[in-house]
Amino acid sequence: MLEVRQNHCFYLFNWDEPYEEQSRFFSPEFWREQDRILGSAQGRGTTWFLRTADLFGVNAALRHYYRGGFWGKINKDRYTFTSLERTRSFAEFRLLQRLYQAGLPVPKPLAAKVEKLPLGRYRADILTEKIENAQDLTVLLQTQTLSDAAWRRIGGLIRRLHDLQICHTDLNAHNILVQQFEAQEKYWLLDFDKCGQKSGDFWKAQNLARLKRSFLKETERMGIRFTEENWTMLLQGYGVKSLQA
């Protein structure tokens, strides 16, 4: 692990020896010059998918942090700086590293950047593993159903996260990826921005209830194939019969 400071920029790199021009790894233009851009996805901003397996052992996803909602229209990507470890990119990097080392199916963190700005502000970027041959769970559920065993695996995955006392503050159907290979499926959790550790158990049922609401919303909006029986199987995998949220 390398921690580097260059002028007003701070970096975390998940490798031991520095790469030439590694400070440019957060620039889409750098990767375009290298003819390494595989594609992109639109969300709050653009996530760039990069051909980096020969460099890092995995292909990568590059994301700049943007604000959402009303404030995002006024201040699209600047945040208040209090400490490096509480910045969006460093905090997500550290959490992903913890979960990855614990064996949870989350993208491996590769690098994080914080650029300090005047007036106590900063901007941030993160570079993580690109999950290959994977799609958003809601995309899959538009055309096919999942088996009972698959729903139980998803429930078990969330239970593993909760057993580590990690609250995914945006736990929804879009932040579950399905990776398909050789007639098998693996489920991944994504987007740990603003997530973190919580004590106690009171929040866990609320977290699950949030996930159920997202499935019900996408049943109406996208026509995904989701039923109460599916939810019962997910709860079985989690290890409970019902929710007390």
Secondary structure, DSSP 8 states (H G I E B T S, - for coil): -EEEEETTEEEEESSSS--TTGGGGG-HHHHHHTT-EEEEEESSSEEEEE--HHHHSS-EEEEE----HHHHHH-SS-EE-S-GGGSHHHHHHHHHHHHHHTT-S---EEEEEEEEEGGGEEEEEEEEE--TTEEEHHHHHTT----HHHHHHHHHHHHHHHHTTEE-TT--GGGEEEEEETTEEEEEE---TT-EE--SSHHHHHHHHHHHHHHHHHHHHT-----HHHHHHHHHHHT-SS---
